[in-house]
Amino acid sequence: MADETGLTDEERAELEQLRAEKAARERAQRDAAERAELERLRRQREEGEAERARLERDASARERGRRLMEPDDDLRMPLGQKVVILAVVLVALVWLAVTVLG
C-alpha cells in the first residue's frame, strides 16, 4: 500500500538535490545554445562585412575600368584604347621589320 503521509525529510532533500541538478543541466544546455548562436551570428556578421567589402572593391574596379576604356563626356579617346592601339601598331611594325629585314 502506498504511503499517504508524503515525503520524508531525506526524500524531500534528495528531490531538491535532483531538481537543482536538473536546473543546472538545463542552464548549461541553454548557455551552450546561446554561445553557439552568438558564434553563428558573429560569423554571419563577418561574412556580411566581407561580402560588402568585396562588392565595394568590385564596384571600384569596374569604375576604374570604365574610366580607362569608355570615352568621357567630350568623346575623347580613353587611355586604355590609346594603349591598345599603340600596342597593335608596335606589333605590326615589329612584324613588318622582321619580314622585310629577316
N, C-alpha and C positions, 0 to 999 in steps of 0.2 A: 504494500500500500504506500502511496506517495506521502511524503512528509508535508503536512499542511501548514507547518509553523513558519516557513520561509527559510531564508538562507542563514547559515551560521556565520559568525564573525570571520572565520577562516575562509569560507566560501565567498563571502562578500569582498574580502581583501583580495582574493585570487581573481574575482570578477573585475574589480577595479584595476588590478595589475594588467589583466588581459586587455581590457578596454584601452588602457594607456599605451600598451604595446601596439595595439591595432591603430590607434590615433597617430603614433609615431611613424609607423609604416606608411600610413596614408599620407602623412605630411611629407615624408621623404619622397614618395612617388610624385606628389604634387610639385614639390620643389624640383625634382628631376625633370618633370614635364615642362615646367616653366623655364628651366635652364635651356632645355632643348629648343623650346620656342624662341627664346631670346637669341640663341645662336643662329637659328634659321632666319629670324628677322634681320639680324646683323648681316648675314651672308647675302640676303636679298637686297639690303640697302647697298652693300658694297658692289654687288653685281649691277644694280641700277646706276650707281655712280660711275662705274667703269663703262657701262654701255653709253651713258650720257657723254662721257669724255671721248669715247670712240666716235660717236656721232659728231661731236664738235670738231674733232680732228679731221674727219672725213669731209665735213662741210667746208672747213678752211682749206683743205687740199683741193676740193672741187673749185672753190672760188679762185685760188691761185692758178689752177689750170685754165679756168675760164678766162682770167685776165691775160694769161700767157698766149692763148690760142684764138680768142674771139676778138674781132675788131671793136674798137671803142666807139663812142658816140660820134666822133669825127670820121669814122670809117677808115682810120689809118690802119696799116697792116701791123698786126701784133708781132712782138719779138719772136715768139715761137715759130710763126710762119716764116719770118725772115731767116731764122737759123736753119729751118728745114730746107728752104730754097737754096741757101748758101751751101749746105752740105751736099745737096744733089748736084749743084753746079761744080763743086770741087771734085766729086766722084767722077763726073763726066769729063772734066779736064784731065784728071789723072788717067782715066781710061783712054782718052784720046792721045795723051802724051805717050803712054805705054804702047799703044797701037802704032802710032806714027814713028816713034823713035826706037821701038823694040824690035 
